[in-house]
């Protein structure tokens, strides 16, 4: 990944994390404290896993989805 792509990925992570509701604050703080840099794919996976563990994700393919669009 080149420097520009890395910078864009980090900016998208910050935008995503800052747009989450207050109820996600502990998870966001854990993510920010845990790693010096965060990749968008890793953050999306953690958010999806958190939703699954909290029982907010249906076992079927129906329901809500977390969508992240990356534009360069």
C-alpha positions in Angstrom: 0.0 0.0 0.0 1.5 3.4 -1.0 1.6 6.3 1.4 -1.4 8.1 -0.2 -3.6 5.0 0.1 -2.5 4.5 3.7 -3.4 8.1 4.5 -6.8 7.8 2.8 -7.5 4.5 4.7 -6.6 6.2 8.0 -8.9 9.2 7.2 -11.7 6.8 6.4 -11.2 5.0 9.7 -11.4 8.3 11.6 -14.6 9.3 9.7 -16.2 5.9 10.4 -15.3 5.8 14.1 -16.4 9.4 14.7 -19.8 8.8 13.0 -20.7 5.9 15.4 -23.3 6.5 18.1 -22.1 7.1 21.7 -22.9 3.5 22.6 -19.9 2.5 20.6 -17.5 4.7 22.6 -16.0 1.8 24.6 -15.3 -0.2 21.5 -13.9 2.8 19.7 -11.6 3.6 22.6 -10.4 0.0 22.7 -9.6 0.0 19.0 -7.7 3.3 19.2 -5.7 2.2 22.3 -5.0 -1.2 20.9 -3.1 -0.4 17.7 -0.9 2.5 16.4 -2.7 2.3 13.0 -6.0 0.9 12.1 -7.0 -0.4 8.7 -10.5 0.1 7.4 -11.1 -3.6 6.8 -10.0 -4.4 10.3 -12.4 -1.8 11.8 -15.3 -2.9 9.7 -14.7 -6.6 10.8 -14.5 -5.6 14.5 -17.7 -3.6 14.2 -19.5 -6.4 12.5 -18.3 -8.9 15.1 -19.4 -6.6 17.9 -22.9 -6.4 16.3 -23.0 -10.2 16.0 -22.0 -10.6 19.7 -24.5 -8.1 20.9 -27.2 -10.0 19.0 -27.9 -7.2 16.6 -27.2 -9.2 13.5 -29.7 -11.7 12.1 -28.5 -15.2 11.3 -30.2 -14.9 7.9 -29.1 -12.6 5.1 -32.0 -10.3 5.9 -31.8 -7.2 8.1 -29.4 -4.3 8.5 -25.9 -4.2 7.2 -22.9 -2.0 7.9 -21.7 -0.6 4.6 -18.4 1.2 4.1 -17.6 2.7 0.8 -14.0 3.7 -0.1 -13.6 6.3 -2.7 -10.2 7.6 -3.9 
